Amino acid sequence: MADVIVFLTDITKGVTEVDKDIALMLKKSGKPIVLVCNKADNYGQTSNDIYEFYNLGLGDPYPLSATNAIGIGDILDAIFDNFPEDNEMIEDEEKIKVALIGKPNVGKSSLINKILGEERVIVSDVAGTTRDAIDSYFENKFGKYVFIDTAGIRRKSKVNESIEKFSVMRTLLAIERADVCLMMIDATEGVTDQDAKIAGEAHEAGKGIILVVNKWDEIEKDTYTIENFKKEVYNKLSYLTYAPIIFISAKTGQRVNKIYEMINQVASQNALRVSTSMLNQVLNEAIAIVQPPTDKGKRLKIYYMTQGSTKPPTFVVFVNNKEIFHFSYERYLINCLRKEFGLIGTPIRMIVREKGDKI
């Protein structure tokens, strides 16, 4: 049985007797109903025509132009909002899955133990002691979490034994399972090439990311130490400028309690859903400020934007010619979305479609 029923009508014919009979039958089903009025080709100028459909008693009617692919985003939002709640799914979603990633001996297990308040994970000065991905459930006033401690990813030249290769695979699987990745960096070593590769895995997987600089208690500091270190991190991890950074000591517990609120914020931003109407308002303002590019006399036309999915937030942009949708303009639109909606700690995906393409 369907969870949501979409009732498609013809706005040009008004409410017919058949529409009334179908509406009456659908009401008896007890299912959520999304009423769609197709052939609204003058989208945005059909308010008087659409009022009649309120008489069906099915709630707000949604105008649609299937020919011009206009109004689809609002309808998808309405369908999504009417999905029934699954108690088991809700309970599982309440637990934020957090993977601790980084090279060996960066302090992942020490941080887990500090959070849990017990020696649940083996801690050793010997790099690579943790061979497997270990799940630890933890709950406090900030929320419910499953922390996944992982084996550090070694350089490929050092991955000789089959057990090490298995550990790398488990780490990548842990990243895939996670909602948020705590990318741990050793303050005494700074950002290494290996750090960049590991962080890149989480970025490409579309996960929420927090940069956690550990062993901060071992660094000599002055007024500018934190800011200078931040610049170094973002310079070497230029694709992660959206990720917040926190300086901690897993050994002493310095700033560890601040991690929870950051995790909550990043998890929320990674799962953020924005209505199509709000997206297109931002899009129109962005286009008004910076005109789309031209190529060989052809100007890029952007018709509308809708959100295709979350985790990470993925936006679909419909244009007249995707060949002239330059990367620089895509980056400009992404920056506009971040400025308006935050989207802290999460990568953003943008998919370009030509008019008539399917989402």
N, C-alpha and C positions, 0 to 999 in steps of 0.2 A: 504493500500500500504506500502511496505517495505521502510524504510529510507535508508538502506544500502544493497547492493547486494553483496553476496559472490559468486564468480565464481570459481568453483572447477575443476581443470584440472589434467591430469595424466602426470607427468614429464617424465615417462619412454617412452611415446609415442610421445613426442614432440608436436609441434603445428599442429593439424589436421585441415582439411577443416571445420569440424563441429565446432571446437573451434573458427575458424574465423567467421563463420556465427553467432554463439551465441554472440561473442564479438560485432559484428556490431549491432545486435539487442539490446544488453544491452546498448550500447552507446546512442541509440535513446531514452532510458528511461529517460535520464538526471539525474539518480541517481548515488551517489557515488558507485564505484565498487572496491571491494578488490579481487585481483586475487591470488588464492591459488593453488600451484603446489604440489599435493599429491604424495606419494610414494618416497619422498626424504629421503630414509632410511639412506643414507650416508650423513646425515645433516651436513652442513658446508663444504662439498667436492663436491658440485653439482653446483658450479658457472658457469661452461661452459655449462651445460645442461639448466640452467635456463635463460641464456641470450636470447635464442630463443623466449621466451614468451614476451619479450619487443615488439616484432613485432605486438602483438595484440593491442598495443596502449592503454592499460588499466593502465599504470603506473607500479610501482614496483611489481614484482611477489614475493609472500611469500612462501618459501619452507616449506613443512609440511610432517611429518611422522606420520600419524594417528595411525599406528600400534604401534609405540614406544612412542606416545604422545609427540613428539618433535616439537616445532615451534608454539604450540597453543598460548602461551603467546603473541608473536609478532603479531599474527593475531588478537587476542582480542584487543590489543592496537590499531591496524589499524582500526578495526571496530569502536571502541570508538571514535577515532579521527575524523571519518567521519560522526558521528551523526550530524544532522542539529541543528542549534542553535534555541532555543525557546526564543523569546524576553521576554515573561512573566516569564519564568523560570530564565533567566539571571537577570532580574530586581530583582526577589526574592532572587536569590543567592548573589546579591551584598549586601544585608542586612545581616549582621552577627548577628545571634540570640545569645544573651548572658544572661544566667541565673545566678542570684546571689543566692548562696546557703549557708547554714550555720545554726547554731542553733539560737534560738530566741535572739533578742536584741544584735546582734553582729555588727549591723550598716549597714545592707543591704539597708534599705529604706533611711538612711542618705546619703549613697553613690549615690543612684539614684538621690536624690534631688540635691546633689552637681553637678552631671553631667548635669542634666537638667536645673539647675539654677532656679528652682521654687519648691514650696512645693506641688508637684503632688502626692506624696505618704505620708501617715500618718506616722509621727515619734513620738514615745512615749517611755518613760523609762519603760513602762509596757511591759514585754516580751510577744511576740506573738500578737502584735497589728495587723499585716498584716495577714489576714485570707485567702486571695486568691492570685492567681498569676496575677500580673498586668503587662501588656505590655506597654512600652514607647518607641516610635520611636525617634531616635536622629541622627543628621547628623552634621559632622564637616569636617575639612580639612583632617582628617585621614580616613574617610569613613562613611558608613551608618550602623546604628546599631538598633536592637530592644532589649532593656534591659527588662528582665523579673524578676520582684521582686517577691520573693516567701515567703510564710510563713515558719518560721524556723521549722525544724523537732524536736519535743520534744522526750524525752525518752519514750519508750513504756509504762512504768509504769505510766507516766503522761498523756497518751493519753486516757482519759476517755470519754470525750464528743464526740458525733458523728461529731460535727463541727471540732474538732481537727483532727479526723481521715480523714475527707474530705480534710483538709489543707495539711496533709501529702501526700495524694494521688495526690493533685494538684502540690505539689512540685516535686514529682517523674515524673509527666507528663511534667512539665516544663524542667526538666533535659533531658527528652527524646526529647523534641522539640529543645533544644539548640544546637548550634554549639560549643560554648565555655562556660564553667562553671567557674565563679569566686567563688572559695571556700574561704569564709571569715572566718578568725580566730581572736578571741579577744586577742590582745597582752597582756592584763592584766591578762588573765587566762591561756594562752598557749594552746597547743593542748590537747583537752579532748577526752575521748572515744567516745563521741557523734560526735565530729568533724570527727573522723576516720570513723565512720559508714556512715556519710553523704558523705564524700569524696569518700568512697568506692562505693557508688551508681553511682556517675559520672564516676568513673574509669571502673566499670563493664559495664556501658552503652557505653563505647568507646568514650567519649566526650573529647574535648580539655579542659585542666584544667590549671588554674592559681591560685596559692595560694596567697591570699590577706590578709596580716596581718594588721588589722585595729586598731585604737586607739594607734598608735605608738607614738603620742605626749604625752601620759600619762606615758610613760616608762622612767625611769632614765637610761641614757646611758653612756657608756665609749667606748674606742677604739674597744673593742671586742664584744659589745652587739649584733650587727647584725649577725656576724658570729656564735656566740654561739646560737642565737635564730634559725638560719637556721639549724644548726646541730640538735637541739632539734626537729624541725619540721620534718626533713627528717628521723630522728631516729624513731619517732612515726608514721610517714606515709611512711614507707620504700618502699611501692609499688608505691609511687608518686615521686621518685627521678628524674623523667624526667620532672616534672612540675616546671616552673619558679616561683619565689617567689618575691613579692613586698611588701614593708612596707609603709603604707599610714595612713593618718588621714582624714576620711570622714568629720569630723567636721571642720577642718581648710583648707582642700583641698590639704594637703601636698602629693606630687607625684601623685595625681589623674590623671593629664594630661599624665603621662607615661603609663597609663593602655591601651590606645587605640592602640599604636604600638604593645604592647604585645598581645593584642587580635587579631590583624591582623596577626601577625606571627604565633600564635598558631592555628588559624583557617586555615591558609594556610598549615601548617604542617599536620594537621589532615586530610586534603583533598589531600595530596600529592600523585601523581601517578608516579611510577618509571618504566622505560622501562625494559622489560625482559632481554635485553642484558646487561644493566648496573647492574641489580640484580645478574645475573650469573657471571659477572666479580668479584663483591664483594664476592659472594659465593665461587668461585674458590680460591681467595686470602685467604679467611678465612680458607678453608679446608687445604690449603698449610701450613698455620701457625700452626693450631691445627687440627690434624687428628681426624676424627669421631671416636666415642668410639667403643669398641668391647664388646661382651657379649657371654660367653661360646664358645669362638673361632670364633664367627661370627662378622665380621666387618660391621658397618653401611656404606652403600653406598648412597651418595646423588647425584641424577641425575641432577636435575635443580630446579630452584625456579621461580615462577611467582607471580604477584600481583593479588589477587582475587577481592579486592574492596578497597574503601577508607572510611574514617569516621567511624572507625579508619582505618589506613593502615593495610591491611590484606594480608599476604603472604602465598602462598601455596608451600610447599616443597615436592618434590617427592623423595621417598627413596625405598630401597629394602626391608626394614623391619622396620615398624614404632614402633614395640615393643622395639627396642633397641635405639630408638631416645630419649635419656635421656633429662630430663628437663634442666640439667646443660648445655648441648650442645645447646639446644634451646635458653637459656639465652645468651650464648656466641654469637650465630648468631644474636640475636636481638641487642646486644651491638655493633656488627660490623656494622649493618645497621644504628644505631644511630650515630656512629662515622663517617660514610661516608655521610649520607644524613641529619643529624641533628635530624629531627622528634621531635623537642622540644615541650613539653607540650601535647603530644598525646600518648596514649597507643598504643602498637603494638600487633596485633594478628598474630599468626603463626599456620597454619593448616598443619598437616602432612598426606600425602597420599602415598600409595604404588603404584608402577608402574602399570598402568592399571586402577586405580581408576579414577572416574570422578571428575573434579574440582567442 
